[in-house]
């Protein structure tokens, strides 16, 4: 079910986004990007990802309705992280502590027996970088403010005996 059907009162903006191309080579070798340091002679192997721009992709403003999102129904959800965890230095000495706390939160939320954070990214950016000039003028100015989030990718194993 679409977000539009679930949240008919959500305001909508349209933006231009880059999507990963649907290439046959991805059937054999999955898309990849090496973000670390590599030698100059391997620079041409940094990525095999190719993108295509798609225009007028709908964005829905779900602020104030975050509690209605469900991973089971929508494929993602928002969680509120306790302040003592959200104030940890995710880029510095407290990174591992943050990941451990987040792993426990996800484990409890999904009733999983095992949760493994196998990748993470820390993003600090301004959203207007991703907005086209024509949509940026009509996009909600609060969204254009600087955001800082850690996106964690989780591997989950649920207990089949439950």
C-alpha positions as CSV (number, residue, x, y, z in Angstrom):
1,X,0.0,0.0,0.0
2,X,1.3,3.4,-0.9
3,X,2.1,6.2,1.5
4,X,-0.4,8.4,-0.3
5,X,-3.2,5.9,0.5
6,X,-2.2,5.6,4.1
7,X,-1.6,9.3,4.7
8,X,-4.0,11.2,2.4
9,X,-3.5,14.5,4.3
10,X,0.3,14.5,3.9
11,X,1.6,17.4,1.8
12,X,3.5,16.4,-1.2
13,X,6.4,17.9,-3.1
14,X,8.0,16.7,-6.3
15,X,11.8,16.5,-6.7
16,X,14.4,15.1,-9.2
17,X,16.3,12.1,-7.9
18,X,19.1,9.8,-9.2
19,X,18.1,6.1,-9.1
20,X,20.4,3.1,-9.7
21,X,20.1,1.9,-13.3
22,X,18.7,-1.5,-13.9
23,X,21.7,-3.1,-15.6
24,X,22.1,-6.7,-16.6
25,X,25.6,-6.8,-15.2
26,X,24.1,-6.5,-11.7
27,X,22.7,-10.0,-12.2
28,X,26.3,-11.3,-11.9
29,X,28.1,-8.6,-9.9
30,X,26.0,-6.7,-7.4
31,X,26.3,-2.9,-7.4
32,X,29.2,-1.7,-5.2
33,X,31.1,1.4,-4.2
34,X,34.4,1.4,-2.3
35,X,34.4,4.5,-0.1
36,X,37.7,4.0,1.6
37,X,41.2,4.8,0.4
38,X,42.4,2.8,-2.6
39,X,45.5,3.1,-4.7
40,X,45.5,5.2,-7.8
41,X,45.9,2.1,-10.0
42,X,42.7,0.7,-8.6
43,X,40.7,3.9,-8.8
44,X,38.8,2.7,-12.0
45,X,37.5,-0.1,-9.8
46,X,36.0,2.1,-7.1
47,X,32.4,1.5,-8.3
48,X,30.3,-0.2,-10.9
49,X,27.2,1.9,-10.0
50,X,25.5,3.8,-12.7
51,X,22.6,6.2,-12.1
52,X,19.7,7.7,-14.0
53,X,17.8,10.9,-13.1
54,X,14.1,10.6,-12.7
55,X,12.0,13.7,-12.5
56,X,9.1,14.7,-10.4
57,X,9.4,11.9,-7.8
58,X,6.8,12.5,-5.0
59,X,8.0,13.3,-1.5
60,X,5.5,13.2,1.4
61,X,5.8,15.3,4.5
62,X,4.9,12.8,7.3
63,X,6.0,15.0,10.2
64,X,3.6,14.6,13.1
65,X,2.6,11.2,11.8
66,X,5.9,9.3,12.4
67,X,4.2,7.1,15.1
68,X,1.8,5.7,12.5
69,X,4.6,4.3,10.3
70,X,5.3,0.6,10.7
71,X,8.1,-1.5,9.4
72,X,5.6,-4.3,8.7
73,X,3.2,-2.2,6.7
74,X,5.5,0.5,5.1
75,X,8.9,-1.2,5.1
76,X,10.4,1.4,7.4
77,X,9.6,3.3,10.6
78,X,10.9,6.0,12.7
79,X,12.0,5.4,16.3
80,X,12.8,7.9,19.0
81,X,16.2,7.3,20.5
82,X,16.6,8.1,24.2
83,X,18.5,11.4,24.7
84,X,21.3,9.6,26.6
85,X,22.0,7.6,23.4
86,X,21.3,10.3,20.8
87,X,23.8,12.6,22.4
88,X,26.7,10.1,22.0
89,X,29.6,11.1,19.7
90,X,28.8,8.8,16.8
91,X,31.9,10.0,14.8
92,X,34.4,9.7,17.7
93,X,35.1,7.7,20.7
94,X,31.5,6.7,21.5
95,X,30.7,5.3,18.1
96,X,30.8,1.6,19.2
97,X,28.7,2.4,22.3
98,X,26.1,4.0,20.1
99,X,26.0,1.0,17.7
100,X,25.6,-1.3,20.7
101,X,22.7,0.7,22.1
102,X,21.0,0.9,18.7
103,X,21.5,-2.8,18.2
104,X,19.6,-3.5,21.4
105,X,16.8,-1.1,20.5
106,X,16.3,-2.8,17.1
107,X,16.5,-6.3,18.7
108,X,13.8,-5.4,21.2
109,X,11.6,-3.6,18.6
110,X,11.7,-6.5,16.2
111,X,11.7,-9.3,18.7
112,X,14.8,-10.7,17.0
113,X,17.2,-13.2,18.6
114,X,20.2,-11.7,16.8
115,X,20.8,-8.2,15.4
116,X,24.1,-7.4,13.7
117,X,25.1,-4.0,12.5
118,X,27.3,-4.8,9.5
119,X,27.5,-1.3,8.0
120,X,26.9,2.3,9.1
121,X,27.1,5.7,7.6
122,X,27.1,9.1,9.4
123,X,25.4,11.8,7.4
124,X,25.6,15.5,8.1
125,X,24.2,17.4,5.1
126,X,21.8,19.9,3.9
127,X,18.8,18.4,2.0
128,X,18.7,21.2,-0.5
129,X,21.7,19.6,-2.2
130,X,19.3,16.9,-3.4
131,X,16.5,19.2,-4.5
132,X,16.2,20.6,-7.9
133,X,16.1,24.4,-8.2
134,X,12.4,24.5,-9.2
135,X,11.2,22.2,-6.4
136,X,13.5,23.7,-3.7
137,X,11.6,27.0,-3.8
138,X,8.3,25.3,-3.0
139,X,9.7,22.7,-0.6
140,X,9.0,23.1,3.1
141,X,11.9,25.3,4.5
142,X,12.1,23.2,7.7
143,X,13.2,20.3,5.6
144,X,16.1,22.4,4.1
145,X,17.8,22.7,7.5
146,X,20.9,20.8,8.3
147,X,20.3,17.2,9.4
148,X,22.6,14.8,11.1
149,X,21.7,11.1,11.2
150,X,23.4,7.8,11.5
151,X,21.9,5.2,9.1
152,X,22.6,1.7,10.3
153,X,22.1,-1.4,8.2
154,X,21.0,-4.4,10.2
155,X,21.1,-8.1,9.7
156,X,18.3,-9.8,11.6
157,X,17.5,-13.3,12.5
158,X,14.1,-14.0,14.1
159,X,13.6,-17.0,16.4
160,X,11.5,-19.4,14.3
161,X,10.3,-21.2,17.4
162,X,8.3,-18.1,18.7
